[in-house]
Amino acid sequence: MNYNPLAVALNAELSANGCKVLDMLSEQGKAIFFPRKGILGQGAEAKGSDINATIGTALEDDGSPLVLDCVLKSLNLPKNSFLYAPSFGNPDLRKAWKEQVIKKNPTLASKQFSNPVVTCALTHAISCAGYLFLDAGDEVIIPDLYWDNYELVFENARGAKIKTFNTFKNGGFDTEALKAALAAGKSDKKVVLLNFPNNPTGYTATETEAVEIAKILTECAAAGNKVVALMDDAYFGLVYEDGVTRESLFTKIVDAHENLLAVKLDGPTKEDYVWGFRVGFMSFGFKGATEAQLKALEDKAAGTVRGNISNGPSISQKILLAAYQSAEYADQKAEKYATLKKRYDIIKDILASHPEYAESFEAMPFNSGYFMCVKPKGVDAEELRQKLIKDYSTGTIMLSGLIRLAFSAVPTEKLGKLFDNIYKAVKDLQK
């Protein structure tokens, strides 16, 4: 394949001094670049000119954005919120998010990793990661209890193959299964995705498990494999039990080995309860990474954004930046966390006080996030889901033979009825 000279330059940086990151990229990942000499680059050079006829926006004669008043009055935002955001994302928001990531993961304060690149929410970040690292036929290793949208993102869109391993063993994360999955296969390129808190199970690795997972990934890289570790941190921070890792697994692998590329995929969607804003982030790190190499990865990520959606929504980024600069942000976020933690505690009490529920279902391990799962006994999960809707006016999700319960969306006073309905519906089907 003949690469654009800008891609050639980025690739040279990613292979300099024996760096293996270039070998981890897909063919499209190797070919992608940020078009610094294209429209955006030329527009940037013209910024500040007396006459600027570069970017495809529309301005009033006074230089402010040409905006409909009926739209403007719905938002308490300045007019410049209507302008395009850069493909890399709003620079102030990128800085603010990185500062937040370090604050929430103090171990990162002494470690080097890239500036985050803004995507159109976390699903788009995962899709961009697929573009960068997966060719048709490549495997992506994922626990067998996973978010079903991974199938569309990796298999349907990229032509990759999802390879699963057992999620739980003895009430905890099955690290041995992860190790075996990494050891299997003929390719020395290993792409693995881990999602904590997990969707659908609501499980986050304990601190002991997190250490073991990092050790397994590092040992795989040390054995000569080129390992890309994608961290889907969509529900980061929503942990409800002691002993569960509070920092992202990214912190333990970002500088673990030269052959281990850590990719953090995160965003405010679930953390800050802004589901419709569609803002996400991608960050990169590996042992020995130079600033130029991290910048090269940022350029490739931004090129992927540019070639797919051009850029993320400016208005959402402006609103989020204002929120992060607000003195009320931390307290208000703590209040919302307390709401979810209260529901989690009530569920634990409900399950403990109703031993008869064990006749109908088994609660899968959970300690965090928005969800928990139950495994129905002696009945088909899909049949149970349909019966819950028809006879009990109760909506649930069926995934991998389990019933997923989004307690995040259930009013506190209805949690007891939710589990009682499941118990009764299973009993009905068992007859």
C-alpha positions in Angstrom: 0.0 0.0 0.0 1.3 3.5 -0.9 0.9 5.7 2.2 0.4 9.4 2.3 3.7 11.2 3.2 2.1 12.4 6.5 1.3 8.7 7.4 4.8 7.7 6.5 6.2 10.3 8.9 3.9 9.1 11.7 4.8 5.5 11.0 8.5 6.3 11.1 8.0 7.9 14.6 6.1 4.8 15.8 8.9 2.5 14.7 11.8 4.7 15.9 14.3 3.3 18.4 12.9 -0.3 18.1 9.3 0.8 19.1 6.8 -2.0 18.2 3.7 0.1 18.1 3.6 0.3 14.3 3.3 -3.5 14.2 0.2 -3.3 16.4 -1.7 -1.1 13.9 -4.1 -2.4 11.3 -3.4 -1.6 7.7 -5.9 1.2 7.9 -4.2 2.3 11.2 -0.9 2.5 9.4 -2.4 4.4 6.5 -4.4 7.0 8.6 -3.0 10.4 9.3 -4.2 13.8 10.4 -4.5 16.1 7.3 -2.4 18.9 8.5 -1.9 20.3 5.0 -5.6 19.9 4.1 -8.5 22.2 4.7 -8.1 22.2 8.5 -4.4 22.9 8.4 -4.8 25.7 5.9 -7.6 27.1 7.9 -5.5 27.0 11.1 -2.7 28.9 9.2 -5.2 31.6 8.2 -6.6 32.1 11.7 -6.4 35.7 12.7 -6.3 37.0 9.1 -8.3 40.2 8.3 -10.2 38.3 5.7 -10.6 34.5 6.3 -12.4 32.6 3.6 -11.3 29.1 4.7 -13.6 27.1 6.9 -17.2 26.3 5.8 -19.0 28.1 8.6 -21.3 31.1 8.1 -20.7 34.4 10.0 -22.6 37.6 10.6 -21.0 40.8 9.3 -19.7 41.4 12.9 -17.8 38.2 12.8 -20.1 36.2 15.1 -21.6 32.9 14.1 -24.8 33.2 12.0 -27.3 31.5 14.3 -31.1 31.2 14.3 -32.5 33.0 17.3 -35.0 30.2 17.9 -32.1 27.9 18.4 -29.9 30.3 20.4 -32.6 31.0 23.0 -32.8 27.4 24.0 -29.2 27.4 25.1 -27.4 29.5 27.7 -24.2 29.4 25.8 -22.1 31.9 23.8 -22.5 31.9 20.0 -19.1 30.4 19.4 -20.5 27.1 20.8 -22.1 26.7 17.4 -18.8 26.6 15.6 -16.9 23.4 14.7 -14.7 21.8 17.4 -11.3 20.6 16.2 -11.0 16.9 15.2 -8.8 16.4 18.2 -11.5 18.0 20.4 -11.8 21.2 22.3 -8.3 21.8 23.6 -9.5 23.2 26.9 -11.8 20.2 27.4 -9.0 17.8 26.5 -6.8 19.4 29.1 -9.6 19.4 31.7 -10.4 15.7 31.1 -6.7 14.6 31.4 -6.5 16.5 34.7 -9.6 14.7 35.9 -8.3 11.3 34.8 -5.2 11.9 36.9 -7.2 13.2 39.8 -9.4 10.0 39.7 -6.3 7.8 39.1 -3.6 9.4 41.3 -1.0 6.7 40.2 -1.0 8.4 36.8 0.5 11.6 38.2 4.0 10.2 37.9 3.4 8.4 34.5 3.4 9.6 30.9 0.5 9.1 28.6 -1.0 11.0 25.7 -3.5 13.8 25.7 -7.0 12.5 25.2 -8.5 12.8 21.7 -12.2 13.6 21.7 -14.6 11.1 20.0 -18.4 11.1 19.5 -19.0 9.2 22.8 -17.4 6.0 23.9 -18.9 3.7 21.3 -17.2 5.9 18.7 -14.0 5.6 20.6 -14.2 1.8 20.6 -15.0 2.0 16.8 -11.9 4.2 16.3 -9.8 1.7 18.2 -11.1 -1.1 15.9 -10.1 1.0 12.9 -6.6 1.6 14.3 -5.8 -1.9 15.5 -8.0 -4.6 13.8 -7.8 -6.0 10.3 -10.4 -8.4 8.9 -9.8 -11.8 10.5 -8.0 -10.4 13.5 -9.1 -11.6 16.9 -10.2 -9.4 19.8 -10.2 -11.2 23.1 -13.2 -10.3 25.4 -14.8 -11.9 28.5 -17.8 -14.0 27.5 -20.2 -11.7 29.3 -20.0 -8.6 27.2 -21.9 -5.7 25.7 -23.5 -6.9 22.5 -22.6 -3.8 20.6 -19.0 -5.0 20.4 -20.3 -7.5 17.8 -21.4 -4.6 15.5 -18.3 -2.6 16.1 -15.7 -5.3 15.7 -17.2 -8.1 13.7 -19.7 -6.4 11.4 -17.8 -3.2 10.8 -14.2 -4.4 10.9 -14.5 -8.0 9.9 -12.6 -9.0 13.1 -13.5 -12.1 15.2 -14.5 -11.9 18.9 -12.8 -14.6 20.9 -14.3 -15.0 24.4 -13.0 -16.4 27.6 -14.9 -17.4 30.8 -15.7 -14.3 32.9 -16.3 -15.6 36.4 -14.8 -18.4 38.5 -15.5 -18.9 42.2 -17.4 -15.7 42.5 -14.6 -13.6 41.0 -12.9 -12.7 37.7 -11.4 -15.7 35.9 -7.8 -14.5 35.4 -6.7 -18.0 34.5 -9.1 -18.0 31.5 -7.7 -14.6 30.4 -4.2 -16.0 30.5 -5.2 -19.1 28.5 -7.0 -17.0 25.9 -3.9 -14.8 25.4 -1.7 -17.9 25.1 -3.9 -19.5 22.4 -3.8 -18.7 18.7 -0.9 -18.5 16.3 -0.6 -14.7 15.9 1.8 -12.8 18.1 -0.5 -9.7 17.9 -3.0 -9.8 20.8 -5.9 -7.4 21.0 -7.8 -7.7 24.3 -10.7 -5.6 25.6 -11.6 -5.3 29.3 -14.6 -3.4 30.6 -14.8 -2.5 34.3 -17.3 -1.9 35.7 -18.6 -4.6 33.3 -21.7 -4.3 31.1 -23.8 -6.4 31.6 -22.7 -7.8 35.0 -21.8 -4.7 37.0 -18.6 -6.3 38.1 -15.2 -4.6 38.7 -12.0 -6.5 39.4 -10.8 -6.5 42.9 -7.4 -4.9 43.6 -5.9 -8.4 43.8 -7.5 -9.4 40.5 -6.4 -6.2 38.8 -2.8 -6.8 39.8 -3.0 -10.3 38.4 -4.6 -9.1 35.1 -1.8 -6.5 34.7 0.8 -9.2 35.4 -0.8 -11.5 32.8 -0.8 -8.8 30.1 2.8 -7.8 30.9 4.0 -11.4 30.8 2.3 -11.9 27.4 4.1 -8.8 26.1 7.4 -9.9 27.6 7.1 -13.2 25.8 7.5 -11.3 22.5 3.8 -10.7 21.7 2.6 -7.3 20.6 -0.3 -6.6 23.0 -3.0 -3.9 22.5 -5.1 -3.6 25.7 -8.3 -1.7 25.2 -9.8 -0.4 28.5 -13.5 0.3 28.1 -13.9 2.6 31.2 -17.5 3.7 30.4 -18.7 3.3 34.0 -15.5 4.3 35.7 -15.8 5.5 39.3 -19.1 3.8 40.1 -17.6 1.3 42.6 -19.7 0.4 45.7 -17.5 -2.1 47.7 -14.2 -2.0 49.5 -11.4 -4.1 48.1 -12.5 -3.4 44.5 -10.0 -1.5 42.4 -10.7 2.2 42.4 -8.3 3.1 39.6 -8.5 2.1 36.0 -6.5 -0.9 34.9 -4.9 1.6 32.5 -2.8 2.9 35.5 -1.2 -0.6 35.9 -0.3 -1.2 32.3 0.4 2.2 30.8 4.1 1.8 31.5 4.4 -1.9 32.1 6.2 -3.0 28.9 7.4 -1.7 25.5 5.3 -4.3 23.7 2.1 -3.5 25.7 0.1 -0.6 24.3 -2.6 0.6 26.8 -5.6 2.4 25.2 -8.0 4.1 27.6 -11.5 4.6 26.2 -13.7 6.7 28.5 -16.0 9.6 28.7 -18.7 11.5 30.7 -21.7 9.6 29.3 -22.2 7.4 32.3 -19.8 9.0 34.8 -21.4 12.4 34.5 -24.9 11.3 33.4 -24.9 13.1 30.0 -26.0 10.2 27.8 -27.1 12.3 24.9 -24.1 14.6 24.8 -22.1 12.0 22.8 -18.6 12.9 24.0 -15.8 10.3 24.6 -12.0 10.2 24.8 -9.1 8.0 23.7 -5.7 8.1 25.5 -2.6 6.0 24.8 0.5 4.9 26.7 3.3 2.4 26.7 6.7 2.0 28.4 9.4 4.2 27.0 7.0 6.2 24.8 8.4 9.5 23.7 6.3 12.7 23.4 6.6 12.4 19.6 5.3 8.9 19.6 2.3 9.7 21.8 1.6 12.7 19.5 1.7 10.4 16.5 -0.9 8.2 18.1 -3.0 11.3 18.8 -2.7 12.3 15.2 -3.8 8.9 13.9 -6.8 8.9 16.3 -7.7 12.4 15.2 -7.3 11.4 11.6 -9.7 8.5 12.2 -12.2 11.0 13.7 -11.7 13.4 10.8 -12.3 10.7 8.2 -15.4 9.4 9.9 -17.4 12.2 11.5 -15.1 15.2 11.0 -15.4 16.2 14.6 -17.4 15.8 17.8 -20.3 18.1 18.8 -19.0 21.5 19.9 -22.0 22.4 22.1 -21.6 19.3 24.2 -18.0 19.9 24.7 -18.6 23.5 25.8 -21.3 22.5 28.3 -19.0 19.9 29.8 -16.1 22.2 30.1 -18.3 24.7 31.9 -19.4 22.0 34.3 -15.9 20.8 35.0 -14.9 24.4 35.8 -17.9 24.8 38.2 -17.4 24.8 41.9 -20.5 22.8 42.3 -19.5 19.9 40.1 -17.8 17.6 42.6 -20.6 17.9 45.2 -23.3 17.3 42.7 -21.5 14.3 41.2 -21.2 12.9 44.7 -24.9 13.3 45.2 -25.7 11.3 42.1 -23.3 8.6 43.0 -25.0 8.3 46.4 -28.3 7.7 44.7 -26.9 4.7 42.8 -24.9 3.4 45.8 -28.2 3.5 47.9 -29.9 1.4 45.3 -27.0 -1.1 45.2 -27.1 -1.4 49.0 -30.9 -2.0 48.9 -30.5 -4.7 46.3 -27.9 -6.5 48.5 -30.3 -6.3 51.5 -33.2 -7.6 49.3 -31.2 -10.6 48.2 -29.9 -11.3 51.7 -33.4 -11.2 53.2 -35.1 -13.4 50.6 -33.3 -16.7 50.6 -36.3 -18.2 48.7 -35.2 -16.2 45.6 -32.4 -18.8 45.2 -35.2 -21.2 44.1 -35.8 -19.0 41.0 -32.5 -17.3 40.1 -28.9 -16.9 41.0 -27.4 -13.4 41.3 -24.2 -13.1 39.4 -21.2 -11.3 41.0 -21.7 -7.5 41.0 -20.1 -4.6 42.9 -20.3 -1.5 40.7 -21.8 0.3 37.7 -25.4 0.5 36.5 -26.2 -3.2 36.2 -26.4 -6.6 37.8 -27.5 -9.9 36.3 -29.4 -12.9 37.5 -29.3 -16.4 36.1 -32.8 -18.0 36.0 -33.0 -21.6 37.1 -34.8 -24.2 35.0 -36.3 -21.7 32.5 -35.3 -20.1 29.3 -34.0 -16.5 29.9 -35.7 -15.1 26.8 -39.0 -16.7 27.7 -38.6 -15.2 31.2 -37.9 -11.8 29.7 -41.1 -11.9 27.6 -43.2 -13.2 30.5 -42.0 -10.3 32.7 -43.2 -7.8 30.2 -46.5 -9.5 29.4 -47.6 -10.6 32.9 -45.7 -8.3 35.3 -45.1 -5.1 33.3 -41.4 -5.4 34.0 -38.8 -4.7 31.4 -35.4 -6.4 31.4 -32.6 -7.3 29.0 -31.6 -10.9 28.1 -27.9 -11.3 27.3 -25.9 -14.6 27.1 -28.6 -16.5 29.0 -28.8 -14.0 31.8 -31.3 -11.3 32.7 -29.7 -7.9 33.0 -31.2 -5.4 35.4 -30.4 -1.7 35.1 -31.0 -0.7 38.7 -29.7 2.7 37.7 -33.0 3.2 36.0 -35.3 1.8 38.6 -36.8 4.0 41.3 -35.6 3.0 44.7 -39.1 2.2 46.0 -39.7 -0.3 43.1 -36.5 -2.4 43.6 -38.3 -4.8 45.9 -41.1 -5.4 43.5 -38.6 -5.9 40.6 -37.0 -8.9 42.3 -40.3 -10.2 43.6 -41.7 -10.1 40.0 -38.7 -12.1 38.7 -39.1 -14.7 41.5 -42.8 -15.1 40.7 -42.3 -15.2 36.9 -39.7 -17.9 37.2 -42.0 -19.9 39.5 -44.8 -19.5 36.9 -42.6 -20.9 34.2 -41.2 -23.7 36.4 -44.8 -25.1 36.8 
